[in-house]
């Protein structure tokens, strides 16, 4: 997160890297950033900077591009999902309204972002997370119940088969030699 175009970016967060993939997907990666209170009243100049790099074991990680999500586009506290251009540029700052002026477009990255700064929106967000988690738990519970029922049925069939092959005790016959 950068407070303005000329300020040094705040300490960033990193994802895991994906080996040998031309179309990587990072699933379930969530980051939380502290945003200065002054950004609420005037979000202009505040942006979330996303850098995509080619991971190298030896040498430095070559930049593939960077995308910026300006906080003014997240002002309504709703989730934004979209493709953002990856711009290759060595300098700072960009004008996403005019990608040609900002640098060469190297591709795009699909991002989901949301800026929550008021309590009601935060509560709505946690309710949405809870409902999603409950739905996943119910689905897992149902599949677990079906699997348990299948195991019980198989065990019952096994007992029936074992019951058919049980040898009944036979009374020993004794001979009288009288």
C-alpha positions in Angstrom: 0.0 0.0 0.0 1.4 3.4 -1.0 0.1 6.6 0.5 0.9 8.5 -2.6 2.7 8.0 -5.9 6.0 9.4 -4.6 6.2 7.7 -1.2 8.0 4.5 -0.7 5.7 1.5 -0.6 4.8 0.0 2.8 6.2 -3.4 3.7 4.6 -5.9 1.3 3.2 -9.3 1.6 4.3 -12.3 -0.4 2.5 -15.3 -1.9 4.0 -18.8 -2.5 5.5 -19.3 -5.9 4.3 -21.7 -8.5 6.9 -23.6 -10.5 7.0 -24.0 -14.2 3.6 -22.5 -15.0 2.7 -20.0 -17.7 -0.8 -19.4 -16.2 -0.4 -19.6 -12.4 -3.3 -19.5 -10.0 -3.0 -18.5 -6.3 -6.0 -19.9 -4.5 -7.1 -18.8 -1.1 -4.4 -16.1 -0.7 -5.8 -13.3 1.5 -3.9 -10.3 2.8 -4.9 -7.6 5.2 -3.2 -4.2 5.1 -3.4 -1.3 7.5 -4.6 1.8 5.7 -4.0 5.2 7.2 -7.1 6.9 8.5 -6.5 9.9 6.2 -7.3 7.6 3.2 -10.9 7.4 4.2 -11.6 11.0 3.7 -9.3 11.4 0.7 -8.4 8.1 -1.0 -6.8 9.8 -4.0 -3.1 8.9 -4.2 -3.5 5.7 -2.2 -3.1 2.5 -4.1 -2.5 -1.2 -3.6 0.5 -2.2 -5.7 0.7 -5.8 -6.9 4.0 -7.0 -8.3 4.3 -10.3 -10.3 7.8 -11.7 -10.6 9.5 -14.7 -12.2 10.9 -16.7 -9.3 14.6 -17.6 -9.8 16.6 -19.9 -7.6 19.9 -18.2 -8.7 20.0 -14.5 -9.3 17.2 -12.0 -8.8 13.5 -12.5 -9.4 12.8 -10.9 -12.8 9.7 -8.6 -12.7 6.9 -9.7 -15.0 4.8 -6.7 -14.3 2.8 -4.7 -11.8 -0.7 -3.7 -11.3 -2.2 -0.9 -9.1 -5.7 -0.9 -7.6 -6.5 2.7 -6.4 -8.4 2.9 -3.2 -10.8 5.4 -4.8 -12.1 2.5 -6.9 -12.8 0.5 -3.6 -14.4 3.4 -1.8 -17.9 1.9 -1.7 -16.6 -1.1 0.4 -17.9 -3.6 -2.1 -15.7 -6.4 -3.4 -14.0 -5.7 -6.8 -13.1 -8.7 -9.0 -11.4 -8.1 -12.3 -8.5 -8.3 -14.6 -5.8 -5.7 -14.1 -3.1 -5.0 -16.7 0.4 -5.9 -15.7 2.6 -3.0 -16.7 6.3 -3.4 -17.1 8.0 -0.2 -16.0 11.1 0.6 -14.0 9.9 3.9 -12.7 7.2 4.6 -10.0 3.6 5.5 -10.5 1.2 4.7 -13.3 -1.9 6.0 -14.9 -4.2 3.1 -15.4 -6.5 5.3 -17.5 -3.7 5.5 -20.1 -1.7 2.3 -20.0 0.5 3.4 -22.9 1.8 6.3 -20.8 2.3 4.1 -17.8 4.5 1.5 -19.5 4.2 -1.6 -21.7 1.4 -4.0 -20.9 2.8 -7.4 -20.3 -0.4 -9.3 -19.7 -3.0 -9.2 -16.9 -3.7 -10.5 -13.4 -7.1 -11.4 -12.0 -7.5 -9.9 -8.5 -10.2 -9.7 -6.0 -10.0 -6.7 -3.6 -12.2 -5.1 -0.9 -11.5 -2.1 1.3 -13.5 -2.2 4.5 -13.2 0.8 6.8 -16.6 1.0 8.6 -18.0 -1.4 11.2 -21.3 -2.3 9.3 -19.3 -3.3 6.2 -16.9 -5.3 8.4 -19.9 -7.1 10.0 -21.4 -7.8 6.6 -18.0 -9.2 5.5 -17.8 -11.5 8.5 -21.3 -12.7 8.0 -20.5 -13.6 4.4 -17.4 -15.5 5.4 -19.4 -17.3 8.1 -22.2 -18.3 5.7 -19.6 -19.6 3.2 -17.8 -21.6 5.9 -21.1 -23.0 7.2 -22.1 -24.1 3.7 -18.8 -25.9 3.2 -19.1 -27.6 6.6 -22.7 -28.8 5.8 -21.5 -30.2 2.4 -18.6 -32.0 4.2 -21.0 -33.3 6.9 -23.4 -34.6 4.2 -20.6 -36.4 2.3 -19.2 -37.8 5.6 -22.7 -39.1 6.5 -23.1 -40.8 3.1 -19.7 -42.4 3.4 -20.5 -43.6 6.9 -23.8 -45.1 5.7 -21.9 -46.8 2.8 -19.4 -48.3 5.3 -22.2 -49.6 7.5 -24.0 -51.2 4.6 -20.8 -52.9 3.4 -20.1 -54.1 7.0 -23.7 -55.5 7.2 -23.2 -57.4 3.9 -19.9 -58.8 5.1 -21.6 -60.1 8.3 -24.3 -61.7 6.2 -21.7 -63.4 4.0 -19.8 -64.5 7.1 -23.0 -65.9 8.7 -23.6 -68.1 5.6 -20.3 -69.8 5.9 -20.3 -70.6 9.6 -20.1 -74.2 10.4 -22.7 -75.4 12.8 -21.5 -77.5 15.6 -22.2 -81.1 15.1 -22.9 -83.4 18.0 -20.3 -86.0 18.4 -21.7 -89.4 17.9 -20.4 -92.1 20.1 -20.5 -95.8 19.3 -21.5 -98.2 21.8 -19.6 -101.4 21.5 -21.7 -103.5 23.7 
